[in-house]
């Protein structure tokens, strides 16, 4: 029982293993790969500035005015109507315009890019359809319409700026 009164301390364990640098190296490689992946994804996600088609300059827009109508769901639809002329030598099969609405102090309050619909020729009633179905030939002009489901309440009530931003032929 004398041994119980004077217990011998357990010997301290000795660590003779050296830490391996492999886990640290793997961690550094994983972090570097993550950083490279983020850089690649953000660079690929950037939109490169689109070069405007020089043919756009041959399209002339004029006679702009607006109209509003109620739809069957109880909301309103805003139309921007005008005249488009193809002063070039190619048949136009598609066009998109940029609409810029301003507020009462002249700041841009809404900007949209929308497809152009042209007045359907020889219809028994006034209707508009896509240019793809009713191309605009070289030297031709036709009434057009663009439709907006929403116009910001901050808009100053004036006809927005309308500019052709893309064309197909």
C-alpha positions as CSV (number, residue, x, y, z in Angstrom):
1,X,0.0,0.0,0.0
2,X,2.9,2.2,0.2
3,X,2.8,2.5,-3.5
4,X,-0.7,4.0,-3.4
5,X,0.4,6.7,-1.1
6,X,3.3,7.7,-3.3
7,X,2.0,7.2,-6.8
8,X,4.6,7.3,-9.5
9,X,3.8,10.0,-12.1
10,X,3.1,8.8,-15.5
11,X,5.9,9.7,-17.9
12,X,5.1,12.6,-20.2
13,X,4.5,11.4,-23.8
14,X,7.2,12.7,-26.1
15,X,6.2,13.8,-29.6
16,X,9.0,12.9,-31.9
17,X,6.9,13.2,-35.1
18,X,7.6,16.2,-37.3
19,X,4.6,18.0,-38.9
20,X,4.3,17.4,-42.5
21,X,4.2,20.5,-44.8
22,X,1.8,18.6,-47.2
23,X,-1.5,19.7,-45.6
24,X,-0.3,23.4,-45.6
25,X,0.7,23.1,-49.3
26,X,-2.6,21.6,-50.2
27,X,-4.4,24.4,-48.5
28,X,-2.4,27.0,-50.3
29,X,-3.1,25.3,-53.7
30,X,-6.8,25.1,-53.0
31,X,-7.0,28.8,-52.0
32,X,-5.0,29.8,-55.1
33,X,-7.3,27.7,-57.4
34,X,-10.4,29.4,-55.8
35,X,-8.9,32.8,-56.5
36,X,-8.1,31.9,-60.1
37,X,-11.6,30.5,-60.5
38,X,-13.2,33.7,-59.2
39,X,-11.1,35.8,-61.6
40,X,-11.9,33.7,-64.6
41,X,-15.6,33.6,-63.9
42,X,-15.8,37.4,-63.4
43,X,-13.8,38.1,-66.6
44,X,-16.0,35.7,-68.6
45,X,-19.2,37.3,-67.1
46,X,-18.2,40.8,-68.3
47,X,-20.1,42.0,-71.3
48,X,-17.8,43.2,-74.0
49,X,-18.9,46.5,-75.6
50,X,-20.9,45.7,-78.7
51,X,-19.8,47.4,-81.8
52,X,-22.8,49.1,-83.4
53,X,-23.7,48.0,-86.9
54,X,-22.9,50.9,-89.3
55,X,-26.1,50.2,-91.1
56,X,-28.0,51.6,-88.1
57,X,-27.1,55.1,-89.4
58,X,-29.2,54.4,-92.5
59,X,-32.4,53.9,-90.4
60,X,-34.3,57.1,-89.7
61,X,-36.9,57.5,-87.0
62,X,-39.4,60.3,-86.8
63,X,-43.0,61.4,-86.0
64,X,-42.8,60.0,-82.5
65,X,-45.9,60.1,-80.3
66,X,-47.4,58.0,-77.4
67,X,-50.6,56.3,-76.5
68,X,-51.9,54.3,-73.5
69,X,-54.5,51.6,-73.4
70,X,-56.0,49.4,-70.8
71,X,-55.4,45.7,-71.1
72,X,-57.8,42.9,-70.1
73,X,-56.0,42.4,-66.8
74,X,-56.8,45.9,-65.6
75,X,-53.4,47.3,-66.2
76,X,-52.2,49.7,-68.8
77,X,-49.9,49.4,-71.7
78,X,-47.9,52.2,-73.2
79,X,-47.2,52.5,-76.9
80,X,-44.6,54.6,-78.6
81,X,-45.5,55.1,-82.2
82,X,-43.5,56.6,-85.0
83,X,-42.2,56.3,-88.5
84,X,-39.1,54.3,-89.5
85,X,-37.3,54.7,-92.9
86,X,-34.7,52.4,-94.3
87,X,-32.5,54.7,-96.3
88,X,-30.0,51.9,-97.1
89,X,-29.7,49.2,-99.7
90,X,-30.6,46.2,-97.6
91,X,-33.9,44.6,-96.5
92,X,-34.4,45.0,-92.7
93,X,-35.6,41.8,-91.0
94,X,-35.3,43.0,-87.4
95,X,-34.6,46.1,-85.3
96,X,-34.4,47.0,-81.6
97,X,-34.6,50.5,-80.2
98,X,-33.4,51.9,-76.9
99,X,-36.0,54.1,-75.0
100,X,-34.7,56.6,-72.5
101,X,-37.3,58.1,-70.2
102,X,-36.3,61.1,-68.1
103,X,-37.7,62.5,-64.9
104,X,-38.7,66.1,-64.1
105,X,-35.1,67.2,-63.5
106,X,-33.7,65.6,-66.6
107,X,-32.2,62.5,-65.1
108,X,-32.7,59.1,-66.7
109,X,-35.4,57.3,-64.8
110,X,-35.9,54.3,-67.1
111,X,-34.0,52.8,-70.0
112,X,-35.3,49.8,-72.1
113,X,-34.3,48.1,-75.3
114,X,-37.3,46.7,-77.1
115,X,-38.1,45.1,-80.5
116,X,-39.8,47.2,-83.2
117,X,-43.1,46.1,-84.6
118,X,-44.2,47.6,-88.0
119,X,-47.6,48.4,-89.3
120,X,-49.0,45.4,-91.2
121,X,-49.5,46.5,-94.9
122,X,-53.0,46.1,-96.4
123,X,-54.7,44.8,-93.3
124,X,-58.4,45.5,-93.0
125,X,-57.7,47.0,-89.6
126,X,-54.6,48.7,-88.1
127,X,-52.3,46.1,-86.7
128,X,-48.6,45.8,-86.1
129,X,-46.3,42.8,-86.5
130,X,-42.7,41.8,-86.2
131,X,-40.3,43.1,-88.9
132,X,-39.3,39.5,-89.4
133,X,-42.7,38.8,-90.9
134,X,-43.0,42.1,-92.7
135,X,-39.5,43.1,-93.8
136,X,-38.7,46.7,-94.5
137,X,-37.1,46.8,-97.9
138,X,-34.4,49.2,-99.2
139,X,-35.8,52.7,-99.5
140,X,-39.0,51.8,-97.8
141,X,-40.6,53.5,-94.8
142,X,-43.4,52.3,-92.5
143,X,-45.1,53.2,-89.3
144,X,-43.8,51.3,-86.2
145,X,-44.8,50.7,-82.6
146,X,-43.1,49.5,-79.5
147,X,-45.0,48.3,-76.5
148,X,-44.2,48.8,-72.8
149,X,-45.9,47.0,-70.0
150,X,-44.4,49.3,-67.4
151,X,-43.3,52.9,-67.3
152,X,-41.7,54.4,-64.2
153,X,-43.9,56.7,-62.2
154,X,-40.9,59.1,-62.0
155,X,-41.2,59.7,-65.8
156,X,-41.8,63.4,-66.8
157,X,-44.5,62.6,-69.3
158,X,-42.5,63.5,-72.4
159,X,-41.9,61.3,-75.3
160,X,-38.7,59.3,-74.5
161,X,-35.6,59.4,-76.6
162,X,-35.7,56.6,-79.2
163,X,-32.6,55.3,-80.8
164,X,-32.0,52.2,-83.0
165,X,-29.4,50.1,-81.3
166,X,-29.5,46.9,-83.3
167,X,-30.6,45.8,-86.8
168,X,-30.7,42.5,-88.7
169,X,-30.9,42.1,-92.4
